[in-house]
Amino acid sequence: MRATDIETLIAVSRPDIAPDGSFAVFATSRPDIAANRGVGQVWRVDLPDGAPRRLTRGTADGSPKLSPDGTRLAFVRGDAKGKPQVHVIPAAGGEPVQATDASLGVEEYAWSPDGASLAFLARVPEKGRYGSVEGLDAAAESPRRITGIRWHANGLGYIGDRPSHVFVVAAPDVDAEPFYEPAAAVRPDDAPVPKKTVVAAEARQLTDGTTSHGGLVFSADGSELLTATDDIESAVRDLRTRVVAVAVDGSGEREVLAFDAGLSVFDIAVADDGTVALLGHEVGDGRDFIAPGVGLFLLGPEGPRRLTDVDEVYLGEGHLSASGDDFLVHDSTRGRVRLLRVSRDGAVAEVLGGDLEVSGHAAAGERVVAAVARPDSFGELMLVDGGTTRTLTDFGAGAAASGIAIPRELTVTGRDGYPVHGWVAAPEGEGPFPVILQIHGGPFASYGVHLFDETQVLVDAGYAVVYSNPRGSAGYGPAHGRSIRQQMGTVDFADVIDFFEGAIASDERLDGERVGVQGGSYGGYLTAWVIAHDHRFAGAIVERGFLEPVSFQGTSDIGSFFGDEYVGVSADDIARQSPMAVVGQVKTPTLVMHSELDFRCPLEQATRYYTALRRQGTEAEMLVFPGENHELTRSGQPRHRVERFDAVLDWWARHLPVG
């Protein structure tokens, strides 16, 4: 796979399925280099064996949801100003009717149980900001008064002056006569006839104030909307979630889940009988988020009741849905994400598993559709129908035609006897191939079995790539994930090196004398740590790294809790785990890459590290991408993604040539 082949990486969204299971809808998206943006449309496939067909022709249509009776389809499309708005069409296809007109766009939406209305979340700008006053440039806006511990978020920017609120609007009639603009006319008295204007149904705002809201689901009878609140003005960072039920008639709200319940909630679902289910985890004092034991909870009169065992399944991936009396969830384990059915008594059954990663699902009766990624495809739609499973799409064909390497799975026993799990991807042929050690972000994340462009581009260029899930990663149990709490750069460092050496020893085609190392985010942290303690590498790439815990506290959007939990608060604890504290030991030529608008690991993390390298005489270069944030490699502008790959390959060609 070449850098420009990212255009073949077609992702499949969370699908939806008709109530009778007769058809499913989903959206696709892919990077388009010429358009320099992600593009995609909404599709329909008749079940069980119909061919997928495109329903919409917008540039970037997504988030499809069927009305409760299955006759209408809502989806999100940019309006004339590029703001995402909900549109509605007949389920068989047709001309879209715009349903919302939020000034900053819609973040999330849901159909009411009777299909008569749509609820949505939208950010409400403080007057005078974000284009709410015509002609007022952002640089001329009034200063922002910040009183809470948080003020910004990666990929969004300032958040305190545009909280997200709950709205409801009547669903448009897609069978009504199309709107039109009448021709100009003149009345007998020579006065011009006013032109008809088309005004979308007026949305009613159900919440207000500085509190922001996330997540949106109707109660079973449609009288309330369940949503999680987020107090941006809080003086202390608290990850516990408060869930409220907002009355659709505007009469107020009631508390459904209090802070005192001690849960951080990720998703909410409501069964037909009104039972409320939550995906979440306990957070202790409100900040203990490391390796969270995410599970399924039922909300009853006595509070939340956990259904799943934290040591058996990890439900931190994907989403939650009700399916009859049961619930469907995603379990992440050893680089795979499987779909599970959980009964109300806690019984767990696998619905879909194997060498795949489920990213979305929907169910109707015995039929389940799921969006998945596999080693040979970035995204497909699969059907589980009774005892049979089949793939409904063939979006991976383009990537396969470009040439992909299927990685070899491997487990290496480390120096302390701990098993380290990962993969090796290598070019075809006898070698010997130079080897690049690749380190994932997180740290509570993981490499998986899905087609991964960053590995494939390196393999295409002639490099063998070694990557693993060291201690601290997700998908191997809570103890594995929590083992590096205030011990970063210890067992995680040992694991990646042990796996690296074990992988080279397992394949004589891998040249252990010609090696490099690279990683992003926490992977940037560990790359910087590796090259300060191991000098075998010909070069390194430190990307969007967590490099200076002290300044991270006051600059990152997660700085108010991340560093405290992972590296501690005392100066001694921070120093013994800080890459900046050991930068003087680095001799390896290093490329530092970062994005200008990265608020997760702010740009100063990179500039301080790069400057320290240059001041001490270590060979170093820095590449800064304008207009990008922490998600450059996943959702950045396609041209920047290609330019990043070009820079990576140029660096390795100079410091670790394939020949």
N, C-alpha and C positions, 0 to 999 in steps of 0.2 A: 504494500500500500504506500503510495506516494502522498506527499503533503496535500496536494490538490484533490486527492481521493476522499477527503472528508465530506465531499458532496454526496458520496454514496452511503453515508451513515444516516440512515432513515430511522428516526425514533418513532415509536408508536405510543400514543397517549393512553391514559386511563380510559377504557372503553365504557360503553353503556349498552344495555340489552333491553329489548322490548319486553313488556310484562308477560307476554305469552311465549317468549323465547324464540320468536320467528325470525328476528334479525338483530344485528348489533351495529353500533356506530362507533367510530373512533377517529382520531386525528393523527396525521403524520406531520413530522417536521424534519428539516434537514438544513445544513448550512449551504448557502448559495453564494459563491465567490463573486460572481458578476454583480448580483444585487447587494452584496456585502451585508447580508442579514440572514436570519433563519426564515425559511419559507415552508408552507404546508397548508393542507386543506383537510376537510372532513370527509370521511368515507362511510359507506354502508355496505354490509355484507349480509345476504339472506342465509339463514341457517337451515339445515346443517352444512350444505355443500355449495352455496352460491359463490360466484366470483365477486371480489370486492369492486365497488365502483365509486368514483369520486362524486360527492354530492355538492360541494361548493368549489368556487374558483377564486377565492380571495387570495391575497398574498400570504397571509399568515393566520389562517383560521384555526381555532383550537377549542379545547375544553367542551366537547359536545355532551349534552345531557338531554335525554328524552323526557317529554311530559309524562305524567303518571299513567295516562291512557295510551301512550306510545304513538299518538297521531302527529305530534309536533316535536321539532328538534331545536333546541337552543344551542348556541355556540358563541364564542367570543371572536370579534373582528375589530380591527382598528377603524375609528371613524375618520372624518376628513382631516382631523388634526393628529391622527395616529394614536389616539387614546383608545384602549380596549373597551368595547361596549358589547353588551349582550344583543344578539340578533336571533330571530326565530324564523324557521321555515317549516313547511309541511315535512313530515318524516320521509316522504318519498322524494323530496327535493323541490326546489322552487325559488322564487325571488325572496331574498331575506328582508325582514322587517326589523328595523332597529327598535329595541325595547328600552334601552337606557341611554342617558345623556349625562353621565357623571363628568365633571370638569377635568378630573385627573384620571379618569378611567375606572373600570370595575376590577376589583381584586378577586372576588369569589362570588358565586351565585348559587341559588337553589330554587327548584320548582316547589310550589305549594302542593300539598297532597291532592287538592281538587283540580290542579292545573290552571286555576284562574289567575294566579299572580306569580311573580318572581321576586324573591328577596335577593339582595346583593350587598356586598361590602364595598365601600368606596371611601377614599381619603378626602376629607373636607379641608381645603386650604384656609389658613388664616387670611383674613381680608388683606388685600394688598400684595399677596405672595403668589408665586407660581402662575403668573399670567392672569390672575383674577382682576387686575386693573390693566386695561388696554394701554399699551405703550410703555408700561413701567418695566424697565429692564431688571433682571435679577440682581445686578450689581448695585442698583439704586434702591433696593428694598430696605426697610428699617432694620436695625440690629435685632438679633434674636436674644431674648432673655431666657436663659437656661437655669433651672432651679433643681432639676432632678439629676440622677446619676448617669442617665443615658440621653443622648441627643442625636445619634445618627445610626444608620444601618448600612451594611455593605450592599451595593447595588441599588440603593434608594436615596441615600443622603440624609438630610435632616428629617426627623420624624415628629418632634414635639409640636411643630406648627402645622401638621396635617394628619391628625388622628383618623383612624379608619372607623367609620360608623355604619350602622345597619339601616338599610332602606328596603322598602317594598314598593312594587309597581305592578299595575295590571298587565297581564300578558297580552301581547297584541293579537288581533284577529288576523291570522294568515290567509283566511278565505275572503276577506273584505276586498272591495274594488281597490286596485292600486292607486296610490296617491299620484296626483299630477298637478302641474303648474298651469293654470289657464292662460290663454292668450290675452294680451293687453286689450282693453276696450275703453270706449269713451261714452259717457252717459249723455243724454240730450242736453243737460245743463252744462256740458263741457267739463264737468268735474271727472277726473280719472277714477275708474273703478278700482278699489283696493284689491291687490292680488291676494289670493288665498295663500295662507301659510300653513305648513304642516308642522304641528307640534306634537311630539311624543307624549304619551300619557305621563302625567306628572307623578314623580316618585315621592313617597312620604318618608321622611327621615324619622326613624324610631329611637335613635340614641343621639346624645350630644355631649358636650364637655370635652375635657382633655384626655379622658380614658379612651384608649384604642381597643379595637375588637378584632378577633381572629377566629376563623372557623364559623360555619353557618349551616344549621340543619333545622328543618321544621319539626315540631312535635307531631305525633301521629294524627291528631285531630286538626292540625293546621292553625291552631289559635296562638301558638308561640314559636319563637325562634331561639334555639339554643346557640350561644356564642361564648367564647372565652374572652375575658377582659385583660387588658394590659395597661397598668398604671405607669405611664411614661414619666410622670412627675415624681415618682417614688425616690426617696433619698437613699434607699438601700436596695441593691439588686436582689430580687427575690424571684426564684424560678417557679414557685408554687402558682398554680392556676386557680382562678376563680371563674366558675361557669355560671352564667345567668340565663334565664328564660325571659325574653323580651316579648311582651304582648303585641300581636300584630295590629290590634285596634288602637295602639298608642297609649294604652292606659298605664303603662309602666313596666317594671321588670321585677322578677323575684330571683333569689339566689338558689341555685341548684347544687353547686359544689363550692364550699367555702375554702379559703386559704388554709384554714386549720386542718383540712383533710390531708394536707401534705403531699398532694399530687401535682406533677407537671404533666399537663394533658396535651397530646398531639392531635388526636382526632376524636370525633364524636359521631355516633350512629344511633338511630332510633328505630326500633323494631315496630312492626304493624300493631302490636298490642301496647305500644307506648313505652316499653322497656328501653332505658337509656344505657348504652355501652360506651366505654371510654378506652382509648389507648393512651397509656401514660406510665409514669414511674414515680416512686417515692423520692423526694429530694431532701429529706431530713430538715435541716435548718433553712432550706430554701436555696442553697447554692451547691449542694453536693450532687453534681451532674455527671461525674466521671463514671464511665461504663454503666449507664443507667439500666436498671432491670425492667425494661419496658415490657408491660404485659397488658392483658385484656381485663378490664374491670366492669362489673355491672353496678349501676347506681341504684341503690334501694333506700328505704326510709332510714336505715341505720348508717348510711354512707356507702362509699365504694367497697365492693367485694372483689378481690382478685380471683380470676378463673384460671390463669396459666402460671406455670412454675417458672420462676426466673432462671433456674438452672437447666431447664429443659428446652425452652424456646426463647428467642430474642425477637421481639416484634417492633424493633425500631426502624424497620424499612417499610415503605408503602403506606397503605391506608386500611381502613376498617369499613365493613359493610354488614348490614343485617341480611340474612338469608333464611326466611321462615323463622323458626325458633332459634336458629343458630347464628353464628357470626363468622365471617371470613376475614382472615388476617394474613400477613406476610411474615415468614420466619427466616431470618438471615443466619446461615451457618456454613462455615468453611468455604466461603466464596460463592455460595449459592443462595438464592432467595426462593423459597418454596411457598405455595399457597396452602393454607390450613383451614379446616373447618373446626370450630370450637363450639361445643354444646354448652348449655347453661349450667350443667353440672361439672364442667371442666374437661370433658372428654375431648381429645384432640385426634383428628384424622387428616391425613395428607390428601389434598385434592389434586395438586400438580407439583411435581418435583423433578429431579434429575439435573443434568448439566445445563442449568438455565437460571436466570434471575427474573422473577416476576416483579413488574413495576406497577401494574394496575389490573383491576378485575371488575367484573359485574356478574350477577347471577339472576336467573329466572327459573324457578323450579329446579330440575335436575341439570339444566344447562348452565355452564359457566364459561365466560370468555375472559381471556387474560392476555395482557400485553407482556411480552417477554423479550429478553436479550439472551443470546447464546454465543458460544465460541465462534460460530460462523456467521452471525448476524447481529446487527445493532438493535433491531427491533422487528418483531413479528406479532401477529394476533393468533392465539391458539384457542381451540374449543375443547372443553371437557363435557362430554355428553354421555351420561350414564357411566359405562365402563370403558368408553373409547376416548381417545385424545387425538386430535389432528391439528395441523398447522393450516391456517386459512389464507395466509399471505406468503409472498416470496420477495420481500423487500431486501433481503440480504444478498440477492443475486448480483447486484451491482458491485458490492464490496468483494464478493467472492471472485468476480471477474477481474478485479484489480490485483488480486493475489494476496492471500492472507496466510499466515503461519498459525497452526493450531498449537498452543503451548503444551508442554509436558508438565504434568503435575508431579510434585515431589514433596516428601517430608524428610527433613534432616534432623538428626539428634544433635543438639547443641552441646557445648562444653560442660554444662551443668546437668546434662541429661534431659533437658527440656526439648520436646518435639517442635520444630518450626516448619510450618506448612507454606508452600508457595508454588511457583511455576518457573519454567525456563522456556523461552521462545528463541529459536535459532533459525538462521537461513538454511536453505537446502544446500547440501554439499558436504564435503569432508572437513572443511575448515583448514587451519585453525582460525577461529573468529575472535576478534577482540570482544570483551565483555563489559556491558554496562549494568551496574547495580542500580535498580530503580526503587525508590522509596515513596510509599503513599502518604497522603495527608491525614488529617484527623486530630489527634492520633486515634480516637475511637472511630475508625472507619476501616475499610478493608479493600484489598484487591479481590476481584471476582473472576468468574469464568466468561463474562461477556467480552465481545470483540472490543479491543481497546486500541484506539488509534495511536496513542503515544508509543506503545510497544511495537505496533505493526510498522510504523514509519522507520523506527530504528532497525528493525529486522530487515526491511526492504533495502536499507542502506548498507547492510552487511554486518550488523552487530548482533551478537547474542545478548539477550536481555534476561536478567535474573531479578525476580521480584517476589516478595514474601509478605506474610502478615505476622510481624513480630509481636511479642507481648506488648499490650496496650491497644491492639487492634480489636475490632468488633467481630462477633460471630464465633467465638470460642469460649464463651462463658464469662460471667462477671469477674472471676479471679484473674483471668487472663487480661481483661481490659483494665482492671484497677491496679495491676502489678507495678505500673510506672508512676502512680500517684506520688508526687514529690520525690520521684526517683527517675526522672527523665535522663536519658543518656547512659543508663546502666544496662538492665537486661534487654531493653529494646535494641541498644547498640550491639550487644553481644549476639542477639538473635539474627540481625540482618547480616552481620559478618559471618556467623556460623553457617547460615543458609547459603550465603554467597560462596564460601569456600567449599561447602558440601556439593553445591550444584556444579562447580567447576570440576571437582574430583569425580563426579558421576558421569561426565561426558568429555572424552578426550578431544573433542572438536573445539572445546572452549579453552582459549589461551589465557591462563591465569597470570601471565606476565604483561599482558596489555589490557588494562582495566580502567574504567571510569565510573563515576557515581553521580547521580542526579536525583532531585526530589523537589516537591512543591508543598508549601504551607508547613505542616509538621514534618513532611518529607524534606523541606528546605532546612528546617531545624536540624534534623538528624543527619542530613548531608553535611551541614556545617560542623556538626559534632564529629562525624566520621573523619573528615579531613584534618581536624585538629588533633586526632589521636592515632590515625593510621595514614602513613605517607606512601602507600603503594600505588595510589591512583595517579594516572597521567593527567587527569583533569577532573573538574567538578562543575556542576550547574546547580546553583542555589536559587530557587525560584519562590517568590512570594512567601518568604520564610518568616517564622516566629523566631527572631534572632536576639532580641534584647527585651527580656521580661520586665525590666524596670520601666522603660518608656511605653511599653505595650499597655500598661495599666491605664495610662491617661490618654491614649490615642486610638486604641482598637474599639470597635463596637461591642466586643465581648470582653474588653479589658477589665471591667469591673468585677469579674469573677473567674475568668479562665486561668490567668496566671496564678492567682491565689490558691486555686485548687490543685493545679498541676505542678507548680514549682515552689509553692509556699509563700510566706510573707516576710520571713527574716532575710536580712542582707546575706547571711552566710548560705542559707538554703538556695536563694536565687543565684548567687554567684557560682555555686558548685554545679548548677544545671544550665548555665547561660552560655550560648555560643560566643557572645561578645566577650565574655570573661576569658575565653581561651583562644580568641582570634589570633593572638600573637604566636601560637604554635602552628598556624596554617602555613604550609609551604606549597600546597597544590595550586596550580593555575585555576582560577575560578571565574566563571561567568555568573554574574548576579542579574537575575531577571525579575522585573516587578511591573505592576500596573499602577498608573498614576492615581486612579480613583479607588484603590484597594483600601477599604475601611476595616476589613477583617485583620489583615496584617499590613498596617499602613506603610506607605512608601518610605518613611524615615527608618524603618527596620532595615531596608535594603541600602539606603544611602549611607547610614552609619557603618554598616558592615563593609560595604565597598570601600568607603574612605579609609577605614582602619587597615584593610588589606593593602591599599595603595601606599599609605603612609609608612608601612613597615617594609615595603619593597616586594610584596607578593604579587605575582602577575595576576591582573584582574581586569575585567571589563564589566560594564553595566549596560543593560538594555531596558529602557523604560517605555511602556506602551501607553500612549495618550488615550484618554476616554474609556479605558478598561478598568474593571474591578477585579475582585478575587476570583471570579468565574471565567477568566479569559480562556483557559484551555477547554472549558466545557460549553460556554455559550457566548464567547466573545465574538467580535466582528470576524467573519470568515477570512478576510484578507489579513487581519492581524494574526489569526491562528496559523495561516500559511506562512506568514513572515516569521512567526515564532519558530515553526519547524525548520525553516531555512536557517535561522540563527543557530538552532541546536545542532543541526547537521554540519554547518560551517565550523562551529566550535570543535566538534568531535573530529572533523576532517583535519583540523590543524593540530589537535592535541592527541588524538587517538585514531590515526589513519587506518583504514581497513586494509590497505595493501600490505 
